[in-house]
């Protein structure tokens, strides 16, 4: 995959994560006409933190695995400058991904606080 496509997918993912709480909080609709049961936006707001916690946990597991892979690449580089550079890049991108995940979780909590909802992430 090209770097532009990966960057675009990353941007779409980040924008989706940031806008999800806003969209759910703004939608004050009842969809019981379409689906059986009593579904409201309040119930969706109660489910959203659970979904975001699973996504965040999965992302953290991936970051930890990538850091382990980078460490393995450093150990097995054998002094080759190309392999060391590749391992350094994997480690750097993993740490950047971790920083983005932490900032995204903080921004979601900030938006939830701003909207005065009971979302606890």
Secondary structure as UniProt FT lines:
FT   HELIX           3..26
FT   TURN            32..34
FT   HELIX           41..75
FT   TURN            78..79
FT   HELIX           81..114
FT   TURN            115..116
//
